[in-house]
Amino acid sequence: MIRTLILLSPVYISLFWFITLQSNKKNISVPARFLSFFMLIVAICLFGQYLFFAPYPDIFPYWEPALAYFGSIAFPVYYIYFRLLTVDQKFSLRLHAKYLVVPIAIATVYTVGIFLTPFEQYKAWLYNDTLFPDSPQIQFLGIMRRIVKLTFVVLLVITFILNQLLLKKHAHKAEQYYSNMNDGKYNNAQRLNYFLIFISISTFVAHIVGRKLLLPNDIILNTIWLIFSISLYGIGYMGFTQKAINPTFEQETKFPEIIFSDIEDENLNLSQQMILKKLIDAFEQEKIFLNNNLNIMDIVQRVGTNRSYISALINKKYNQNFCAFVNLYRMREVERIIESNPTISNEQLAEKCGFGSFNSMKRTIELNSGLSIQVWKNKFSKKAI
């Protein structure tokens, strides 16, 4: 009974997030909607593993081809999810099919081998790969299974590396989907890849040990499946907390159009307007944004509410997350200082305006304006002449 619950727990978790993300299309981000399909793929794969380890030898042989297909594309699909978080605006088969072609081709060859093998031989071989050593069909299946396993591990490693490269260059874009980030810290985006590490290590151990040895070993099997459950829950939760915003970062920002001091809004109730007034006062009067270590908890303490309320209020009023909201104030301060002191150094400018570093200021300006920092500065320094 415990073995069954543990084997099925990651299946339930994956299906839960698939249903949750699919049923919340209005308020969920584009990447998170795509993540739901990754969760469905994982659920199919893990249910197939459950049929093997339960075991259900009369059912599992029919599931093995599906396991080969979905298992082979799971990590490429996760990589596509990261691309949607960072560099791609939407999923396109024309654009993303190239990441799926090789694993699907290998799974297809393996599946053809299954259909060409006498069913009784194939069924017995799945649970004991030492049987029928002289059968050419079984020999072919043995070779293809090793290729499928190797492909799985290689894709796993490649996916992790490519995700890290995307985060290294574009983590600020992925982080824009979270409304309470701290400037310069990309913990949310990185955490998504760390969960993949846990799954990767567990999967690698499972492949090394092999199905035949895992079948009777409850301790190793239960440990690996518990790690799957925790990691998948974490990935699903991180996807669910992404905001349904449209981070078109390369376009010119709309920040000059925002009137921050405009408190009255028919879409806000009296309580929200009072909190918003305290928030605006902290920024307009106290210039709290000049603190380069500012985070959302500092705002929470100033206005007397909680981080979720502040995040939701900023999103509702300004269609910005917390970090973007703070940085727009900092950019406005940059503009003001450049107009009065066009010869100020970049490092001094970043420090005076609340940015943690010049790189942080440079990234924010390029992100919001679509211009290099020098071109952007020249626009405002000319006003001072």
Secondary structure, DSSP 8 states (H G I E B T S, - for coil): -HHHHHHHHHHHHHHHHHHHHHHTGGGS-HHHHHHHHHHHHHHHHHHHHHHHHTT-TTTHHHHHHHHHHHHHHHHHHHHHHHHHHHT-SS--HHHHGGGTHHHHHHHHHHHHHHHHS-HHHHHHHHH-TTS-TT-HHHHHHHHHHHHHHHHHHHHHHHHHHHHHHHHHHHHHHHHTTSTT--TT--HHHHHHHHHHHHHHHHHHHHHHH-HHHHTT-HHHHHHHHHHHHHHHHHHHHHHHTS------TTS---GGG--TT----TTS-HHHHHHHHHHHHHHHTS-GGG-TT--HHHHHHHHTS-HHHHHHHHHHHHS--HHHHHHHHHHHHHHHHHHH-TT--HHHHHHHTT-SSHHHHHHHHHHHHSS-HHHHHHHHHGGG-
